[in-house]
Amino acid sequence: MAILNRVTTLIRANVNDLLDRAEDPEKTLNQILRDMAAGISEARSQVADVIAQQKLTEASLHQAKTVSEEWGRKAAVALRSGSEDLARECLRRRNDYQQNADLYERQLASQTETTNQLRKDLQLLAAKYAKTERDKEALLARYHVTKAQEKIQKVQVTGTFDDPANDLRRMEDKIMRGEARVAGRAVVAGDSLESRLSQLDAAEGDLSLEADLLELKARLAPPPAAEAPTEPDSAG
């Protein structure tokens, strides 16, 4: 029976797995609930039909047995009356109705098994529907939490999470780079000043060297020649 297969499929369906694979869990969950509700409605209607058929089969079985027994009594009456041909015909009809009764019994057994199974599955599906309906918000909340955790994990791996700490680190890096540039300029400026001072030192060194050279020259220069005394004029 198709309805049995459908109900069994709905009962065995794993709602969590379906939600995990769904692109839109809320839409999928609503569809699952609609399918369950439709399955329950169809199963109830089918159960009612099967029970009705079962009752008809029970009535037919009862009638077939009653008629079969009646023909059996008629066969006994005919035989006691000495009419074997009539008794034989009565027994033939009794057997026909008994065969019908046997057929109805098998049919009733099959219908009873189907009805019992369908009613059992209907109860299970109704219970699953009620639980899913109760857990709907919790299921969706759990799904959203899971997705949020996955997003956080993904952000942590890629390092693109908009964390205020990242802004602070970027500011610190900017400040450090600025300080480094200032220090670099100071070094450059210092190098220029030191170069000028070195030039002054070199110039002073040259002046000192010239002074030393003049002093040395003065020391090494021969003393000036002494002037000869002036002779007295003889005419005087």
C-alpha positions in Angstrom: 0.0 0.0 0.0 1.5 3.4 -1.1 0.3 5.2 2.0 2.2 2.8 4.2 5.4 3.4 2.3 4.9 7.1 2.4 4.2 7.1 6.2 7.2 4.8 6.8 9.4 7.2 4.8 8.3 10.2 6.8 8.8 8.3 10.1 12.3 7.3 9.2 13.3 10.7 7.8 16.0 12.3 9.9 15.0 15.9 10.4 18.4 17.0 11.6 20.2 15.6 8.6 17.6 17.2 6.3 18.2 20.6 8.0 22.0 20.2 7.8 21.8 19.7 4.0 19.2 22.4 3.4 20.1 25.7 2.0 17.1 27.3 3.8 16.5 25.3 7.0 13.4 27.2 8.0 11.8 26.6 4.6 12.8 23.0 4.7 11.5 22.4 8.2 8.1 24.0 7.3 7.9 21.7 4.3 8.7 18.7 6.4 5.9 19.6 8.8 3.5 20.1 5.9 4.5 16.7 4.5 4.0 15.1 7.9 0.6 16.8 8.3 -0.5 15.7 4.8 0.8 12.1 5.6 -1.2 12.0 8.8 -4.4 13.3 7.1 -4.0 10.8 4.3 -3.2 7.9 6.7 -6.2 8.7 8.9 -8.4 8.7 5.8 -6.8 5.4 4.6 -7.3 3.8 8.1 -10.9 4.8 8.0 -11.3 3.2 4.6 -9.5 0.0 5.5 -11.6 -0.3 8.7 -14.7 0.2 6.7 -13.6 -2.5 4.2 -12.6 -4.7 7.1 -16.1 -4.4 8.6 -17.6 -5.3 5.2 -15.4 -8.3 5.0 -16.3 -9.4 8.5 -20.0 -9.1 7.6 -19.4 -11.1 4.4 -17.5 -13.7 6.3 -20.2 -14.0 8.9 -22.8 -14.4 6.2 -20.8 -16.9 4.3 -20.3 -19.0 7.4 -24.0 -18.8 8.3 -25.2 -19.8 4.9 -22.6 -22.6 4.7 -23.8 -24.0 8.0 -27.4 -23.7 6.9 -26.7 -25.7 3.8 -25.0 -28.3 6.0 -28.2 -28.6 8.1 -30.3 -28.9 4.9 -28.0 -31.6 3.6 -28.5 -33.6 6.9 -32.3 -33.2 6.6 -32.3 -34.4 3.0 -30.2 -37.3 3.9 -32.4 -38.3 6.7 -35.3 -38.0 4.3 -33.6 -40.5 2.0 -32.9 -38.0 -0.7 -29.1 -38.5 -1.4 -29.2 -36.4 -4.5 -30.7 -33.4 -2.7 -28.2 -34.0 0.2 -25.4 -34.0 -2.3 -26.5 -30.7 -3.8 -26.9 -29.2 -0.4 -23.3 -30.3 0.5 -22.0 -28.8 -2.8 -23.5 -25.4 -1.9 -22.3 -25.7 1.7 -18.8 -26.2 0.4 -19.0 -23.2 -2.0 -20.0 -20.9 0.8 -17.3 -22.4 3.0 -14.8 -21.6 0.3 -16.1 -18.0 0.2 -15.8 -17.9 4.0 -12.2 -19.1 3.8 -11.5 -16.4 1.2 -13.0 -13.8 3.4 -11.0 -15.0 6.4 -7.7 -14.5 4.5 -8.8 -11.2 3.2 -9.9 -10.1 6.7 -6.5 -11.2 8.1 -4.7 -9.2 5.5 -6.9 -6.1 6.2 -6.5 -6.5 9.9 -2.7 -6.6 9.6 -2.7 -3.6 7.3 -5.0 -1.7 9.6 -2.9 -2.4 12.7 0.3 -1.5 11.0 -1.1 1.7 9.5 -2.6 2.7 12.9 0.7 2.1 14.6 2.6 4.1 12.0 0.0 6.8 12.2 0.6 7.1 15.9 4.3 7.3 15.4 4.0 9.9 12.7 1.6 12.0 14.8 4.0 11.8 17.7 7.0 12.8 15.5 5.0 15.6 14.0 4.1 16.9 17.4 7.7 16.7 18.6 9.0 18.4 15.5 6.4 21.1 15.9 7.5 21.6 19.5 11.2 21.5 18.7 10.9 23.8 15.6 12.2 26.9 17.2 14.9 25.0 19.0 16.0 23.2 15.8 16.2 26.5 13.9 18.0 28.2 16.8 20.6 25.3 17.0 21.1 25.6 13.3 21.7 29.3 13.4 24.1 28.9 16.3 26.0 26.2 14.4 26.2 28.5 11.3 27.4 31.4 13.5 30.1 29.2 15.0 31.2 28.1 11.6 31.4 31.8 10.5 33.5 32.7 13.5 35.8 29.7 12.9 36.1 30.8 9.2 36.9 34.4 10.2 39.4 33.2 12.7 41.2 31.2 10.0 41.1 34.0 7.4 41.8 36.7 10.0 39.1 39.1 8.5 37.1 39.4 11.7 36.3 43.0 12.5 37.8 43.0 16.0 38.5 46.3 17.8 41.8 44.7 18.9 42.8 44.7 15.3 42.1 48.4 15.0 44.3 49.0 18.1 47.1 46.9 16.6 46.9 48.8 13.4 47.1 52.1 15.3 50.1 50.9 17.3 51.8 49.8 14.0 51.0 53.2 12.5 52.5 55.0 15.6 55.6 52.8 15.5 56.1 53.5 11.8 55.8 57.2 12.5 58.3 57.0 15.3 60.7 55.1 13.1 60.4 57.8 10.4 61.1 60.6 13.0 64.1 58.6 14.3 65.3 58.2 10.7 65.0 61.9 10.0 66.9 62.6 13.2 69.6 60.3 12.1 69.8 62.0 8.8 69.8 65.4 10.4 72.4 64.3 12.9 74.6 63.0 10.1 74.4 66.4 8.3 75.3 68.3 11.5 78.2 65.9 12.3 79.4 66.4 8.7 79.5 70.1 9.1 81.2 69.9 12.5 83.7 67.5 11.0 84.4 70.1 8.3 84.9 72.8 10.9 87.2 70.5 12.9 89.2 69.8 9.7 89.5 73.6 9.0 90.6 74.3 12.5 93.1 71.5 12.2 94.5 73.0 9.0 94.8 76.5 10.7 96.6 74.9 13.6 98.9 73.1 11.2 99.8 76.3 9.4 100.5 77.9 12.8 102.8 75.1 13.7 104.6 75.4 10.4 105.2 79.1 10.8 106.5 78.5 14.3 108.8 75.8 13.0 110.1 78.0 10.3 110.7 80.8 12.8 112.8 78.4 14.9 114.8 77.1 12.0 115.5 80.5 10.4 119.2 81.7 10.8 119.6 84.6 13.1 120.1 87.9 11.4 123.8 89.0 10.6 125.3 91.5 13.1 126.0 95.0 11.6 129.7 96.1 11.4 130.7 99.1 13.7 131.1 102.5 12.0 134.8 103.8 11.8 135.5 107.4 13.0 136.0 109.9 10.3 139.7 110.6 10.0 139.1 114.1 8.9 137.8 114.9 12.3 
